[in-house]
């Protein structure tokens, strides 16, 4: 399962619409839609706002 599908699944598991996620995470509805569609240029700070609402966070680490 890819990252985009996982975000959509978590949102649905939480019983939230895209509009509810946008409002509660403090991002725009358009952003949530683009995130779930896999737009490659989304802002990571906003991704973490959405993930934070869903109880997760995205971290970047260097390969060892």
PDBQT receptor file of N, H, CA, C and O in Angstrom, charges set to zero:
ATOM      1  N   UNK A   1       0.856  -1.186   0.000  1.00  0.00    +0.000 N 
ATOM      2  CA  UNK A   1       0.000   0.000   0.000  1.00  0.00    +0.000 C 
ATOM      3  C   UNK A   1       0.893   1.236   0.000  1.00  0.00    +0.000 C 
ATOM      4  O   UNK A   1       1.870   1.300   0.745  1.00  0.00    +0.000 OA
ATOM      5  N   UNK A   2       0.562   2.202  -0.823  1.00  0.00    +0.000 N 
ATOM      6  H   UNK A   2      -0.233   2.150  -1.429  1.00  0.00    +0.000 HD
ATOM      7  CA  UNK A   2       1.398   3.396  -0.862  1.00  0.00    +0.000 C 
ATOM      8  C   UNK A   2       0.921   4.449   0.134  1.00  0.00    +0.000 C 
ATOM      9  O   UNK A   2      -0.152   4.337   0.726  1.00  0.00    +0.000 OA
ATOM     10  N   UNK A   3       1.741   5.458   0.295  1.00  0.00    +0.000 N 
ATOM     11  H   UNK A   3       2.613   5.549  -0.186  1.00  0.00    +0.000 HD
ATOM     12  CA  UNK A   3       1.504   6.519   1.271  1.00  0.00    +0.000 C 
ATOM     13  C   UNK A   3       0.159   7.216   1.074  1.00  0.00    +0.000 C 
ATOM     14  O   UNK A   3      -0.562   7.471   2.039  1.00  0.00    +0.000 OA
ATOM     15  N   UNK A   4      -0.170   7.519  -0.170  1.00  0.00    +0.000 N 
ATOM     16  H   UNK A   4       0.416   7.312  -0.953  1.00  0.00    +0.000 HD
ATOM     17  CA  UNK A   4      -1.417   8.232  -0.480  1.00  0.00    +0.000 C 
ATOM     18  C   UNK A   4      -2.631   7.398  -0.079  1.00  0.00    +0.000 C 
ATOM     19  O   UNK A   4      -3.560   7.910   0.546  1.00  0.00    +0.000 OA
ATOM     20  N   UNK A   5      -2.624   6.132  -0.432  1.00  0.00    +0.000 N 
ATOM     21  H   UNK A   5      -1.869   5.716  -0.940  1.00  0.00    +0.000 HD
ATOM     22  CA  UNK A   5      -3.734   5.256  -0.067  1.00  0.00    +0.000 C 
ATOM     23  C   UNK A   5      -3.850   5.111   1.445  1.00  0.00    +0.000 C 
ATOM     24  O   UNK A   5      -4.953   5.001   1.979  1.00  0.00    +0.000 OA
ATOM     25  N   UNK A   6      -2.723   5.110   2.128  1.00  0.00    +0.000 N 
ATOM     26  H   UNK A   6      -1.826   5.198   1.694  1.00  0.00    +0.000 HD
ATOM     27  CA  UNK A   6      -2.737   4.971   3.583  1.00  0.00    +0.000 C 
ATOM     28  C   UNK A   6      -3.386   6.190   4.244  1.00  0.00    +0.000 C 
ATOM     29  O   UNK A   6      -4.157   6.036   5.191  1.00  0.00    +0.000 OA
ATOM     30  N   UNK A   7      -3.088   7.380   3.764  1.00  0.00    +0.000 N 
ATOM     31  H   UNK A   7      -2.461   7.505   2.995  1.00  0.00    +0.000 HD
ATOM     32  CA  UNK A   7      -3.707   8.588   4.324  1.00  0.00    +0.000 C 
ATOM     33  C   UNK A   7      -5.217   8.541   4.122  1.00  0.00    +0.000 C 
ATOM     34  O   UNK A   7      -5.977   8.829   5.047  1.00  0.00    +0.000 OA
ATOM     35  N   UNK A   8      -5.646   8.186   2.937  1.00  0.00    +0.000 N 
ATOM     36  H   UNK A   8      -5.028   7.952   2.186  1.00  0.00    +0.000 HD
ATOM     37  CA  UNK A   8      -7.079   8.103   2.643  1.00  0.00    +0.000 C 
ATOM     38  C   UNK A   8      -7.743   7.051   3.536  1.00  0.00    +0.000 C 
ATOM     39  O   UNK A   8      -8.837   7.281   4.053  1.00  0.00    +0.000 OA
ATOM     40  N   UNK A   9      -7.093   5.908   3.719  1.00  0.00    +0.000 N 
ATOM     41  H   UNK A   9      -6.205   5.721   3.299  1.00  0.00    +0.000 HD
ATOM     42  CA  UNK A   9      -7.635   4.849   4.567  1.00  0.00    +0.000 C 
ATOM     43  C   UNK A   9      -7.767   5.322   6.009  1.00  0.00    +0.000 C 
ATOM     44  O   UNK A   9      -8.787   5.075   6.653  1.00  0.00    +0.000 OA
ATOM     45  N   UNK A  10      -6.739   6.004   6.523  1.00  0.00    +0.000 N 
ATOM     46  H   UNK A  10      -5.910   6.204   6.000  1.00  0.00    +0.000 HD
ATOM     47  CA  UNK A  10      -6.784   6.496   7.906  1.00  0.00    +0.000 C 
ATOM     48  C   UNK A  10      -7.912   7.507   8.083  1.00  0.00    +0.000 C 
ATOM     49  O   UNK A  10      -8.606   7.499   9.100  1.00  0.00    +0.000 OA
ATOM     50  N   UNK A  11      -8.093   8.375   7.090  1.00  0.00    +0.000 N 
ATOM     51  H   UNK A  11      -7.530   8.381   6.264  1.00  0.00    +0.000 HD
ATOM     52  CA  UNK A  11      -9.180   9.359   7.162  1.00  0.00    +0.000 C 
ATOM     53  C   UNK A  11     -10.531   8.667   7.231  1.00  0.00    +0.000 C 
ATOM     54  O   UNK A  11     -11.381   9.010   8.053  1.00  0.00    +0.000 OA
ATOM     55  N   UNK A  12     -10.713   7.686   6.354  1.00  0.00    +0.000 N 
ATOM     56  H   UNK A  12     -10.022   7.408   5.687  1.00  0.00    +0.000 HD
ATOM     57  CA  UNK A  12     -11.992   6.970   6.331  1.00  0.00    +0.000 C 
ATOM     58  C   UNK A  12     -12.191   6.160   7.607  1.00  0.00    +0.000 C 
ATOM     59  O   UNK A  12     -13.302   6.100   8.133  1.00  0.00    +0.000 OA
ATOM     60  N   UNK A  13     -11.116   5.530   8.113  1.00  0.00    +0.000 N 
ATOM     61  H   UNK A  13     -10.214   5.579   7.686  1.00  0.00    +0.000 HD
ATOM     62  CA  UNK A  13     -11.208   4.780   9.369  1.00  0.00    +0.000 C 
ATOM     63  C   UNK A  13     -11.610   5.682  10.532  1.00  0.00    +0.000 C 
ATOM     64  O   UNK A  13     -12.289   5.252  11.465  1.00  0.00    +0.000 OA
ATOM     65  N   UNK A  14     -11.177   6.946  10.458  1.00  0.00    +0.000 N 
ATOM     66  H   UNK A  14     -10.625   7.295   9.700  1.00  0.00    +0.000 HD
ATOM     67  CA  UNK A  14     -11.529   7.912  11.502  1.00  0.00    +0.000 C 
ATOM     68  C   UNK A  14     -12.938   8.466  11.309  1.00  0.00    +0.000 C 
ATOM     69  O   UNK A  14     -13.433   9.218  12.149  1.00  0.00    +0.000 OA
ATOM     70  N   UNK A  15     -13.582   8.094  10.203  1.00  0.00    +0.000 N 
ATOM     71  H   UNK A  15     -13.180   7.484   9.521  1.00  0.00    +0.000 HD
ATOM     72  CA  UNK A  15     -14.938   8.548   9.940  1.00  0.00    +0.000 C 
ATOM     73  C   UNK A  15     -15.014  10.011   9.549  1.00  0.00    +0.000 C 
ATOM     74  O   UNK A  15     -16.011  10.679   9.821  1.00  0.00    +0.000 OA
ATOM     75  N   UNK A  16     -13.964  10.513   8.913  1.00  0.00    +0.000 N 
ATOM     76  H   UNK A  16     -13.153   9.970   8.692  1.00  0.00    +0.000 HD
ATOM     77  CA  UNK A  16     -13.908  11.922   8.562  1.00  0.00    +0.000 C 
ATOM     78  C   UNK A  16     -14.020  12.125   7.055  1.00  0.00    +0.000 C 
ATOM     79  O   UNK A  16     -13.515  11.323   6.268  1.00  0.00    +0.000 OA
ATOM     80  N   UNK A  17     -14.685  13.202   6.668  1.00  0.00    +0.000 N 
ATOM     81  H   UNK A  17     -15.095  13.853   7.306  1.00  0.00    +0.000 HD
ATOM     82  CA  UNK A  17     -14.713  13.590   5.262  1.00  0.00    +0.000 C 
ATOM     83  C   UNK A  17     -13.445  14.393   4.972  1.00  0.00    +0.000 C 
ATOM     84  O   UNK A  17     -12.731  14.795   5.890  1.00  0.00    +0.000 OA
ATOM     85  N   UNK A  18     -13.177  14.617   3.702  1.00  0.00    +0.000 N 
ATOM     86  H   UNK A  18     -13.757  14.290   2.956  1.00  0.00    +0.000 HD
ATOM     87  CA  UNK A  18     -12.042  15.462   3.338  1.00  0.00    +0.000 C 
ATOM     88  C   UNK A  18     -12.230  16.870   3.911  1.00  0.00    +0.000 C 
ATOM     89  O   UNK A  18     -11.270  17.482   4.380  1.00  0.00    +0.000 OA
ATOM     90  N   UNK A  19     -13.440  17.372   3.874  1.00  0.00    +0.000 N 
ATOM     91  H   UNK A  19     -14.219  16.875   3.493  1.00  0.00    +0.000 HD
ATOM     92  CA  UNK A  19     -13.717  18.715   4.397  1.00  0.00    +0.000 C 
ATOM     93  C   UNK A  19     -13.465  18.784   5.902  1.00  0.00    +0.000 C 
ATOM     94  O   UNK A  19     -12.937  19.782   6.394  1.00  0.00    +0.000 OA
ATOM     95  N   UNK A  20     -13.832  17.748   6.627  1.00  0.00    +0.000 N 
ATOM     96  H   UNK A  20     -14.261  16.938   6.228  1.00  0.00    +0.000 HD
ATOM     97  CA  UNK A  20     -13.601  17.734   8.071  1.00  0.00    +0.000 C 
ATOM     98  C   UNK A  20     -12.113  17.695   8.389  1.00  0.00    +0.000 C 
ATOM     99  O   UNK A  20     -11.651  18.375   9.305  1.00  0.00    +0.000 OA
ATOM    100  N   UNK A  21     -11.369  16.904   7.639  1.00  0.00    +0.000 N 
ATOM    101  H   UNK A  21     -11.744  16.351   6.895  1.00  0.00    +0.000 HD
ATOM    102  CA  UNK A  21      -9.921  16.849   7.848  1.00  0.00    +0.000 C 
ATOM    103  C   UNK A  21      -9.302  18.215   7.581  1.00  0.00    +0.000 C 
ATOM    104  O   UNK A  21      -8.481  18.694   8.363  1.00  0.00    +0.000 OA
ATOM    105  N   UNK A  22      -9.693  18.836   6.483  1.00  0.00    +0.000 N 
ATOM    106  H   UNK A  22     -10.360  18.446   5.848  1.00  0.00    +0.000 HD
ATOM    107  CA  UNK A  22      -9.155  20.149   6.143  1.00  0.00    +0.000 C 
ATOM    108  C   UNK A  22      -9.419  21.157   7.261  1.00  0.00    +0.000 C 
ATOM    109  O   UNK A  22      -8.516  21.881   7.682  1.00  0.00    +0.000 OA
ATOM    110  N   UNK A  23     -10.647  21.196   7.731  1.00  0.00    +0.000 N 
ATOM    111  H   UNK A  23     -11.380  20.608   7.389  1.00  0.00    +0.000 HD
ATOM    112  CA  UNK A  23     -11.011  22.154   8.776  1.00  0.00    +0.000 C 
ATOM    113  C   UNK A  23     -10.259  21.880  10.069  1.00  0.00    +0.000 C 
ATOM    114  O   UNK A  23      -9.704  22.801  10.669  1.00  0.00    +0.000 OA
ATOM    115  N   UNK A  24     -10.234  20.643  10.500  1.00  0.00    +0.000 N 
ATOM    116  H   UNK A  24     -10.685  19.895  10.013  1.00  0.00    +0.000 HD
ATOM    117  CA  UNK A  24      -9.611  20.305  11.786  1.00  0.00    +0.000 C 
ATOM    118  C   UNK A  24      -8.092  20.389  11.746  1.00  0.00    +0.000 C 
ATOM    119  O   UNK A  24      -7.464  20.687  12.761  1.00  0.00    +0.000 OA
ATOM    120  N   UNK A  25      -7.496  20.131  10.590  1.00  0.00    +0.000 N 
ATOM    121  H   UNK A  25      -8.006  19.889   9.765  1.00  0.00    +0.000 HD
ATOM    122  CA  UNK A  25      -6.037  20.188  10.466  1.00  0.00    +0.000 C 
ATOM    123  C   UNK A  25      -5.546  21.593  10.125  1.00  0.00    +0.000 C 
ATOM    124  O   UNK A  25      -4.346  21.863  10.176  1.00  0.00    +0.000 OA
ATOM    125  N   UNK A  26      -6.471  22.486   9.777  1.00  0.00    +0.000 N 
ATOM    126  H   UNK A  26      -7.446  22.266   9.736  1.00  0.00    +0.000 HD
ATOM    127  CA  UNK A  26      -6.083  23.853   9.456  1.00  0.00    +0.000 C 
ATOM    128  C   UNK A  26      -5.455  24.000   8.081  1.00  0.00    +0.000 C 
ATOM    129  O   UNK A  26      -4.588  24.847   7.868  1.00  0.00    +0.000 OA
ATOM    130  N   UNK A  27      -5.899  23.170   7.156  1.00  0.00    +0.000 N 
ATOM    131  H   UNK A  27      -6.604  22.481   7.329  1.00  0.00    +0.000 HD
ATOM    132  CA  UNK A  27      -5.426  23.259   5.769  1.00  0.00    +0.000 C 
ATOM    133  C   UNK A  27      -6.646  23.399   4.863  1.00  0.00    +0.000 C 
ATOM    134  O   UNK A  27      -7.779  23.228   5.311  1.00  0.00    +0.000 OA
ATOM    135  N   UNK A  28      -6.415  23.706   3.609  1.00  0.00    +0.000 N 
ATOM    136  H   UNK A  28      -5.494  23.845   3.245  1.00  0.00    +0.000 HD
ATOM    137  CA  UNK A  28      -7.516  23.868   2.675  1.00  0.00    +0.000 C 
ATOM    138  C   UNK A  28      -8.035  22.533   2.160  1.00  0.00    +0.000 C 
ATOM    139  O   UNK A  28      -7.304  21.544   2.107  1.00  0.00    +0.000 OA
ATOM    140  N   UNK A  29      -9.299  22.525   1.784  1.00  0.00    +0.000 N 
ATOM    141  H   UNK A  29      -9.892  23.328   1.827  1.00  0.00    +0.000 HD
ATOM    142  CA  UNK A  29      -9.908  21.326   1.213  1.00  0.00    +0.000 C 
ATOM    143  C   UNK A  29      -9.168  20.908  -0.052  1.00  0.00    +0.000 C 
ATOM    144  O   UNK A  29      -8.946  19.719  -0.279  1.00  0.00    +0.000 OA
ATOM    145  N   UNK A  30      -8.791  21.872  -0.867  1.00  0.00    +0.000 N 
ATOM    146  H   UNK A  30      -8.972  22.838  -0.682  1.00  0.00    +0.000 HD
ATOM    147  CA  UNK A  30      -8.047  21.561  -2.088  1.00  0.00    +0.000 C 
ATOM    148  C   UNK A  30      -6.752  20.810  -1.764  1.00  0.00    +0.000 C 
ATOM    149  O   UNK A  30      -6.377  19.875  -2.471  1.00  0.00    +0.000 OA
ATOM    150  N   UNK A  31      -6.071  21.226  -0.688  1.00  0.00    +0.000 N 
ATOM    151  H   UNK A  31      -6.376  21.986  -0.114  1.00  0.00    +0.000 HD
ATOM    152  CA  UNK A  31      -4.839  20.542  -0.290  1.00  0.00    +0.000 C 
ATOM    153  C   UNK A  31      -5.116  19.078   0.035  1.00  0.00    +0.000 C 
ATOM    154  O   UNK A  31      -4.387  18.196  -0.419  1.00  0.00    +0.000 OA
ATOM    155  N   UNK A  32      -6.161  18.813   0.814  1.00  0.00    +0.000 N 
ATOM    156  H   UNK A  32      -6.753  19.530   1.182  1.00  0.00    +0.000 HD
ATOM    157  CA  UNK A  32      -6.489  17.428   1.191  1.00  0.00    +0.000 C 
ATOM    158  C   UNK A  32      -6.798  16.609  -0.058  1.00  0.00    +0.000 C 
ATOM    159  O   UNK A  32      -6.349  15.469  -0.182  1.00  0.00    +0.000 OA
ATOM    160  N   UNK A  33      -7.548  17.173  -0.961  1.00  0.00    +0.000 N 
ATOM    161  H   UNK A  33      -7.913  18.098  -0.860  1.00  0.00    +0.000 HD
ATOM    162  CA  UNK A  33      -7.863  16.461  -2.208  1.00  0.00    +0.000 C 
ATOM    163  C   UNK A  33      -6.601  16.146  -2.995  1.00  0.00    +0.000 C 
ATOM    164  O   UNK A  33      -6.426  15.024  -3.469  1.00  0.00    +0.000 OA
ATOM    165  N   UNK A  34      -5.726  17.125  -3.134  1.00  0.00    +0.000 N 
ATOM    166  H   UNK A  34      -5.868  18.036  -2.749  1.00  0.00    +0.000 HD
ATOM    167  CA  UNK A  34      -4.490  16.909  -3.879  1.00  0.00    +0.000 C 
ATOM    168  C   UNK A  34      -3.583  15.906  -3.172  1.00  0.00    +0.000 C 
ATOM    169  O   UNK A  34      -2.910  15.110  -3.827  1.00  0.00    +0.000 OA
ATOM    170  N   UNK A  35      -3.562  15.939  -1.868  1.00  0.00    +0.000 N 
ATOM    171  H   UNK A  35      -4.109  16.586  -1.336  1.00  0.00    +0.000 HD
ATOM    172  CA  UNK A  35      -2.774  14.981  -1.092  1.00  0.00    +0.000 C 
ATOM    173  C   UNK A  35      -3.255  13.563  -1.364  1.00  0.00    +0.000 C 
ATOM    174  O   UNK A  35      -2.450  12.666  -1.618  1.00  0.00    +0.000 OA
ATOM    175  N   UNK A  36      -4.563  13.363  -1.311  1.00  0.00    +0.000 N 
ATOM    176  H   UNK A  36      -5.217  14.091  -1.105  1.00  0.00    +0.000 HD
ATOM    177  CA  UNK A  36      -5.121  12.026  -1.532  1.00  0.00    +0.000 C 
ATOM    178  C   UNK A  36      -5.013  11.587  -2.996  1.00  0.00    +0.000 C 
ATOM    179  O   UNK A  36      -5.105  10.395  -3.288  1.00  0.00    +0.000 OA
ATOM    180  N   UNK A  37      -4.823  12.517  -3.900  1.00  0.00    +0.000 N 
ATOM    181  H   UNK A  37      -4.748  13.486  -3.662  1.00  0.00    +0.000 HD
ATOM    182  CA  UNK A  37      -4.636  12.178  -5.309  1.00  0.00    +0.000 C 
ATOM    183  C   UNK A  37      -3.163  11.959  -5.648  1.00  0.00    +0.000 C 
ATOM    184  O   UNK A  37      -2.832  11.581  -6.772  1.00  0.00    +0.000 OA
ATOM    185  N   UNK A  38      -2.284  12.194  -4.683  1.00  0.00    +0.000 N 
ATOM    186  H   UNK A  38      -2.552  12.501  -3.770  1.00  0.00    +0.000 HD
ATOM    187  CA  UNK A  38      -0.867  11.940  -4.890  1.00  0.00    +0.000 C 
ATOM    188  C   UNK A  38      -0.103  13.041  -5.594  1.00  0.00    +0.000 C 
ATOM    189  O   UNK A  38       0.924  12.778  -6.221  1.00  0.00    +0.000 OA
ATOM    190  N   UNK A  39      -0.586  14.276  -5.502  1.00  0.00    +0.000 N 
ATOM    191  H   UNK A  39      -1.420  14.490  -4.993  1.00  0.00    +0.000 HD
ATOM    192  CA  UNK A  39       0.132  15.387  -6.134  1.00  0.00    +0.000 C 
ATOM    193  C   UNK A  39       1.549  15.445  -5.560  1.00  0.00    +0.000 C 
ATOM    194  O   UNK A  39       1.717  15.487  -4.341  1.00  0.00    +0.000 OA
ATOM    195  N   UNK A  40       2.558  15.447  -6.413  1.00  0.00    +0.000 N 
ATOM    196  H   UNK A  40       2.422  15.413  -7.404  1.00  0.00    +0.000 HD
ATOM    197  CA  UNK A  40       3.939  15.331  -5.929  1.00  0.00    +0.000 C 
ATOM    198  C   UNK A  40       4.514  16.598  -5.299  1.00  0.00    +0.000 C 
ATOM    199  O   UNK A  40       5.596  16.539  -4.715  1.00  0.00    +0.000 OA
ATOM    200  N   UNK A  41       3.844  17.723  -5.394  1.00  0.00    +0.000 N 
ATOM    201  H   UNK A  41       2.965  17.771  -5.868  1.00  0.00    +0.000 HD
ATOM    202  CA  UNK A  41       4.423  18.966  -4.893  1.00  0.00    +0.000 C 
ATOM    203  C   UNK A  41       3.744  19.490  -3.634  1.00  0.00    +0.000 C 
ATOM    204  O   UNK A  41       3.812  20.688  -3.361  1.00  0.00    +0.000 OA
ATOM    205  N   UNK A  42       3.100  18.637  -2.869  1.00  0.00    +0.000 N 
ATOM    206  H   UNK A  42       3.045  17.664  -3.090  1.00  0.00    +0.000 HD
ATOM    207  CA  UNK A  42       2.462  19.106  -1.634  1.00  0.00    +0.000 C 
ATOM    208  C   UNK A  42       3.523  19.493  -0.610  1.00  0.00    +0.000 C 
ATOM    209  O   UNK A  42       4.632  18.957  -0.616  1.00  0.00    +0.000 OA
ATOM    210  N   UNK A  43       3.176  20.420   0.259  1.00  0.00    +0.000 N 
ATOM    211  H   UNK A  43       2.276  20.855   0.264  1.00  0.00    +0.000 HD
ATOM    212  CA  UNK A  43       4.098  20.891   1.291  1.00  0.00    +0.000 C 
ATOM    213  C   UNK A  43       4.128  19.918   2.461  1.00  0.00    +0.000 C 
ATOM    214  O   UNK A  43       3.083  19.531   2.982  1.00  0.00    +0.000 OA
ATOM    215  N   UNK A  44       5.330  19.525   2.871  1.00  0.00    +0.000 N 
ATOM    216  H   UNK A  44       6.179  19.839   2.448  1.00  0.00    +0.000 HD
ATOM    217  CA  UNK A  44       5.469  18.549   3.942  1.00  0.00    +0.000 C 
ATOM    218  C   UNK A  44       4.950  19.062   5.274  1.00  0.00    +0.000 C 
ATOM    219  O   UNK A  44       4.448  18.270   6.073  1.00  0.00    +0.000 OA
ATOM    220  N   UNK A  45       5.053  20.360   5.544  1.00  0.00    +0.000 N 
ATOM    221  H   UNK A  45       5.460  21.003   4.895  1.00  0.00    +0.000 HD
ATOM    222  CA  UNK A  45       4.524  20.867   6.803  1.00  0.00    +0.000 C 
ATOM    223  C   UNK A  45       3.014  20.684   6.867  1.00  0.00    +0.000 C 
ATOM    224  O   UNK A  45       2.463  20.376   7.924  1.00  0.00    +0.000 OA
ATOM    225  N   UNK A  46       2.349  20.874   5.738  1.00  0.00    +0.000 N 
ATOM    226  H   UNK A  46       2.796  21.124   4.879  1.00  0.00    +0.000 HD
ATOM    227  CA  UNK A  46       0.901  20.685   5.707  1.00  0.00    +0.000 C 
ATOM    228  C   UNK A  46       0.544  19.195   5.742  1.00  0.00    +0.000 C 
ATOM    229  O   UNK A  46      -0.464  18.808   6.332  1.00  0.00    +0.000 OA
ATOM    230  N   UNK A  47       1.372  18.370   5.111  1.00  0.00    +0.000 N 
ATOM    231  H   UNK A  47       2.191  18.685   4.632  1.00  0.00    +0.000 HD
ATOM    232  CA  UNK A  47       1.154  16.920   5.199  1.00  0.00    +0.000 C 
ATOM    233  C   UNK A  47       1.190  16.513   6.668  1.00  0.00    +0.000 C 
ATOM    234  O   UNK A  47       0.337  15.745   7.113  1.00  0.00    +0.000 OA
ATOM    235  N   UNK A  48       2.155  17.009   7.420  1.00  0.00    +0.000 N 
ATOM    236  H   UNK A  48       2.848  17.633   7.058  1.00  0.00    +0.000 HD
ATOM    237  CA  UNK A  48       2.246  16.660   8.834  1.00  0.00    +0.000 C 
ATOM    238  C   UNK A  48       1.088  17.216   9.645  1.00  0.00    +0.000 C 
ATOM    239  O   UNK A  48       0.718  16.623  10.658  1.00  0.00    +0.000 OA
ATOM    240  N   UNK A  49       0.503  18.339   9.231  1.00  0.00    +0.000 N 
ATOM    241  H   UNK A  49       0.803  18.820   8.408  1.00  0.00    +0.000 HD
ATOM    242  CA  UNK A  49      -0.695  18.833   9.918  1.00  0.00    +0.000 C 
ATOM    243  C   UNK A  49      -1.831  17.821   9.770  1.00  0.00    +0.000 C 
ATOM    244  O   UNK A  49      -2.522  17.511  10.740  1.00  0.00    +0.000 OA
ATOM    245  N   UNK A  50      -2.018  17.311   8.562  1.00  0.00    +0.000 N 
ATOM    246  H   UNK A  50      -1.456  17.563   7.774  1.00  0.00    +0.000 HD
ATOM    247  CA  UNK A  50      -3.068  16.322   8.317  1.00  0.00    +0.000 C 
ATOM    248  C   UNK A  50      -2.745  15.029   9.058  1.00  0.00    +0.000 C 
ATOM    249  O   UNK A  50      -3.609  14.455   9.722  1.00  0.00    +0.000 OA
ATOM    250  N   UNK A  51      -1.505  14.574   8.943  1.00  0.00    +0.000 N 
ATOM    251  H   UNK A  51      -0.803  15.040   8.403  1.00  0.00    +0.000 HD
ATOM    252  CA  UNK A  51      -1.124  13.335   9.623  1.00  0.00    +0.000 C 
ATOM    253  C   UNK A  51      -1.252  13.467  11.138  1.00  0.00    +0.000 C 
ATOM    254  O   UNK A  51      -1.644  12.515  11.813  1.00  0.00    +0.000 OA
ATOM    255  N   UNK A  52      -0.925  14.639  11.673  1.00  0.00    +0.000 N 
ATOM    256  H   UNK A  52      -0.607  15.412  11.124  1.00  0.00    +0.000 HD
ATOM    257  CA  UNK A  52      -1.056  14.857  13.113  1.00  0.00    +0.000 C 
ATOM    258  C   UNK A  52      -2.485  14.673  13.578  1.00  0.00    +0.000 C 
ATOM    259  O   UNK A  52      -2.730  14.111  14.646  1.00  0.00    +0.000 OA
ATOM    260  N   UNK A  53      -3.417  15.142  12.788  1.00  0.00    +0.000 N 
ATOM    261  H   UNK A  53      -3.218  15.598  11.921  1.00  0.00    +0.000 HD
ATOM    262  CA  UNK A  53      -4.833  14.960  13.103  1.00  0.00    +0.000 C 
ATOM    263  C   UNK A  53      -5.186  13.476  13.154  1.00  0.00    +0.000 C 
ATOM    264  O   UNK A  53      -6.041  13.059  13.935  1.00  0.00    +0.000 OA
ATOM    265  N   UNK A  54      -4.521  12.687  12.317  1.00  0.00    +0.000 N 
ATOM    266  H   UNK A  54      -3.826  13.026  11.682  1.00  0.00    +0.000 HD
ATOM    267  CA  UNK A  54      -4.793  11.251  12.243  1.00  0.00    +0.000 C 
ATOM    268  C   UNK A  54      -3.883  10.434  13.160  1.00  0.00    +0.000 C 
ATOM    269  O   UNK A  54      -3.897   9.203  13.116  1.00  0.00    +0.000 OA
ATOM    270  N   UNK A  55      -3.094  11.117  13.987  1.00  0.00    +0.000 N 
ATOM    271  H   UNK A  55      -3.083  12.117  14.023  1.00  0.00    +0.000 HD
ATOM    272  CA  UNK A  55      -2.261  10.440  14.966  1.00  0.00    +0.000 C 
ATOM    273  C   UNK A  55      -0.932   9.942  14.425  1.00  0.00    +0.000 C 
ATOM    274  O   UNK A  55      -0.344   9.018  14.987  1.00  0.00    +0.000 OA
ATOM    275  N   UNK A  56      -0.452  10.537  13.345  1.00  0.00    +0.000 N 
ATOM    276  H   UNK A  56      -0.930  11.288  12.888  1.00  0.00    +0.000 HD
ATOM    277  CA  UNK A  56       0.806  10.105  12.731  1.00  0.00    +0.000 C 
ATOM    278  C   UNK A  56       1.650  11.327  12.379  1.00  0.00    +0.000 C 
ATOM    279  O   UNK A  56       1.196  12.467  12.481  1.00  0.00    +0.000 OA
ATOM    280  N   UNK A  57       2.897  11.059  11.959  1.00  0.00    +0.000 N 
ATOM    281  H   UNK A  57       3.265  10.133  11.876  1.00  0.00    +0.000 HD
ATOM    282  CA  UNK A  57       3.737  12.117  11.421  1.00  0.00    +0.000 C 
ATOM    283  C   UNK A  57       4.681  11.532  10.399  1.00  0.00    +0.000 C 
ATOM    284  O   UNK A  57       5.001  10.344  10.440  1.00  0.00    +0.000 OA
ATOM    285  N   UNK A  58       5.121  12.362   9.488  1.00  0.00    +0.000 N 
ATOM    286  H   UNK A  58       4.861  13.327   9.454  1.00  0.00    +0.000 HD
ATOM    287  CA  UNK A  58       6.062  11.967   8.452  1.00  0.00    +0.000 C 
ATOM    288  C   UNK A  58       7.435  12.471   8.860  1.00  0.00    +0.000 C 
ATOM    289  O   UNK A  58       7.601  13.650   9.172  1.00  0.00    +0.000 OA
ATOM    290  N   UNK A  59       8.407  11.592   8.858  1.00  0.00    +0.000 N 
ATOM    291  H   UNK A  59       8.273  10.634   8.605  1.00  0.00    +0.000 HD
ATOM    292  CA  UNK A  59       9.776  12.009   9.167  1.00  0.00    +0.000 C 
ATOM    293  C   UNK A  59      10.673  11.611   8.002  1.00  0.00    +0.000 C 
ATOM    294  O   UNK A  59      10.389  10.672   7.259  1.00  0.00    +0.000 OA
ATOM    295  N   UNK A  60      11.745  12.344   7.872  1.00  0.00    +0.000 N 
ATOM    296  H   UNK A  60      11.976  13.107   8.476  1.00  0.00    +0.000 HD
ATOM    297  CA  UNK A  60      12.724  12.074   6.830  1.00  0.00    +0.000 C 
ATOM    298  C   UNK A  60      14.009  11.658   7.518  1.00  0.00    +0.000 C 
ATOM    299  O   UNK A  60      14.457  12.314   8.458  1.00  0.00    +0.000 OA
ATOM    300  N   UNK A  61      14.584  10.602   7.065  1.00  0.00    +0.000 N 
ATOM    301  H   UNK A  61      14.220  10.069   6.301  1.00  0.00    +0.000 HD
ATOM    302  CA  UNK A  61      15.849  10.166   7.664  1.00  0.00    +0.000 C 
ATOM    303  C   UNK A  61      16.791   9.726   6.562  1.00  0.00    +0.000 C 
ATOM    304  O   UNK A  61      16.371   9.302   5.485  1.00  0.00    +0.000 OA
ATOM    305  N   UNK A  62      18.044   9.838   6.853  1.00  0.00    +0.000 N 
ATOM    306  H   UNK A  62      18.385  10.183   7.727  1.00  0.00    +0.000 HD
ATOM    307  CA  UNK A  62      19.093   9.476   5.922  1.00  0.00    +0.000 C 
ATOM    308  C   UNK A  62      19.255   7.961   5.867  1.00  0.00    +0.000 C 
ATOM    309  O   UNK A  62      19.232   7.286   6.896  1.00  0.00    +0.000 OA
ATOM    310  N   UNK A  63      19.418   7.440   4.666  1.00  0.00    +0.000 N 
ATOM    311  H   UNK A  63      19.437   7.988   3.830  1.00  0.00    +0.000 HD
ATOM    312  CA  UNK A  63      19.661   6.006   4.519  1.00  0.00    +0.000 C 
ATOM    313  C   UNK A  63      20.995   5.660   5.172  1.00  0.00    +0.000 C 
ATOM    314  O   UNK A  63      21.941   6.447   5.126  1.00  0.00    +0.000 OA
ATOM    315  N   UNK A  64      21.060   4.493   5.773  1.00  0.00    +0.000 N 
ATOM    316  H   UNK A  64      20.292   3.855   5.810  1.00  0.00    +0.000 HD
ATOM    317  CA  UNK A  64      22.339   4.110   6.404  1.00  0.00    +0.000 C 
ATOM    318  C   UNK A  64      23.133   3.221   5.508  1.00  0.00    +0.000 C 
ATOM    319  O   UNK A  64      24.232   2.802   5.872  1.00  0.00    +0.000 OA
TER     320      UNK A  64
